[in-house]
């Protein structure tokens, strides 16, 4: 029996939440708890991040990012987490949001230079 898009979306959100938990980040599906259409697909303990999860073979990155930007709250970085079958999770975010993150990473010494 084919899975409908709502069930596939919910399964993708649970899968991504598990991906974060496996890396030590507390996470759970967002929609089922708040019910608000602008709530993140996945709620995590990473403050200031709005997760939009897309578990599909084809994606329009700009449309997905637009949705994340509209749904995100003030001061939140909208990030689209996407995965196709047989491929790893990837993240999409606006370059203007990525640059400050890279500057912070550099301040804490990431990436570490090889010894």
C-alpha positions as CSV (number, residue, x, y, z in Angstrom):
1,X,0.0,0.0,0.0
2,X,1.5,3.4,-1.0
3,X,2.3,5.8,1.8
4,X,0.5,9.2,1.5
5,X,2.4,12.4,1.5
6,X,1.3,13.4,5.0
7,X,2.4,10.0,6.4
8,X,5.7,10.2,4.5
9,X,6.3,13.8,5.9
10,X,5.7,12.6,9.4
11,X,8.0,9.7,8.9
12,X,10.7,12.0,7.6
13,X,10.3,14.3,10.6
14,X,10.6,11.4,13.0
15,X,13.7,10.1,11.1
16,X,15.4,13.6,11.2
17,X,14.6,14.0,14.9
18,X,16.3,10.6,15.5
19,X,19.2,11.8,13.4
20,X,19.7,14.7,15.7
21,X,19.1,12.6,18.9
22,X,21.8,10.2,17.7
23,X,24.2,13.1,17.7
24,X,23.3,14.2,21.2
25,X,20.8,16.9,20.3
26,X,17.4,16.6,22.0
27,X,14.7,16.6,19.3
28,X,11.1,15.7,18.5
29,X,8.5,16.3,15.9
30,X,7.0,19.8,16.3
31,X,3.7,19.8,14.6
32,X,2.1,17.1,16.6
33,X,2.7,19.0,19.9
34,X,1.7,22.6,19.1
35,X,-0.5,22.1,16.1
36,X,0.3,25.5,14.8
37,X,1.0,25.7,11.0
38,X,4.1,27.8,11.6
39,X,5.6,25.5,14.2
40,X,8.9,23.9,13.1
41,X,8.7,20.3,11.7
42,X,11.3,19.3,14.3
43,X,11.8,21.0,17.7
44,X,15.3,20.7,19.1
45,X,17.4,22.1,22.0
46,X,19.4,24.1,19.5
47,X,18.0,27.5,20.3
48,X,17.4,29.9,17.5
49,X,16.9,27.2,14.8
50,X,13.7,26.6,12.8
51,X,13.8,23.2,11.1
52,X,11.9,22.5,7.9
53,X,12.1,18.8,7.0
54,X,11.7,17.6,3.5
55,X,12.0,13.8,2.9
56,X,11.4,13.6,-0.9
57,X,13.2,12.7,-4.1
58,X,12.7,16.0,-5.7
59,X,12.9,19.4,-4.0
60,X,12.7,23.0,-5.0
61,X,15.3,24.4,-2.6
62,X,14.1,28.0,-2.9
63,X,10.4,27.1,-2.3
64,X,11.4,25.0,0.8
65,X,13.6,27.8,2.1
66,X,10.9,30.4,1.5
67,X,8.5,28.2,3.6
68,X,11.1,27.9,6.4
69,X,11.7,31.7,6.4
70,X,8.0,32.5,6.5
71,X,7.4,30.0,9.3
72,X,10.4,30.9,11.4
73,X,10.2,33.2,14.3
74,X,12.0,36.4,15.0
75,X,15.7,35.7,15.5
76,X,15.5,32.1,14.3
77,X,17.7,30.7,11.5
78,X,15.5,28.8,9.0
79,X,17.2,25.6,7.9
80,X,15.8,23.0,5.5
81,X,16.9,19.5,6.2
82,X,16.5,17.3,3.1
83,X,17.1,13.7,2.3
84,X,16.5,11.5,-0.7
85,X,16.3,7.7,-0.6
86,X,19.7,6.2,-0.1
87,X,21.4,9.6,0.4
88,X,22.6,11.4,3.6
89,X,20.7,14.3,5.2
90,X,21.8,17.7,3.9
91,X,21.0,21.3,5.0
92,X,20.0,24.3,3.1
93,X,20.1,27.8,4.5
94,X,20.5,31.3,3.2
95,X,24.2,32.4,2.7
96,X,23.4,35.4,4.9
97,X,22.5,33.0,7.7
98,X,25.5,30.7,7.1
99,X,28.2,33.4,7.3
100,X,27.7,34.4,11.0
101,X,27.7,30.7,11.8
102,X,31.0,30.2,10.1
103,X,32.5,33.2,11.9
104,X,31.4,31.7,15.2
105,X,32.8,28.4,14.3
106,X,36.2,30.0,13.5
107,X,36.2,31.7,16.9
108,X,35.9,28.4,18.6
109,X,38.6,26.8,16.5
110,X,36.5,24.9,14.0
111,X,37.5,23.3,11.7
112,X,40.6,22.1,13.6
113,X,43.8,22.2,11.6
114,X,45.5,18.8,11.1
115,X,48.4,18.2,13.5
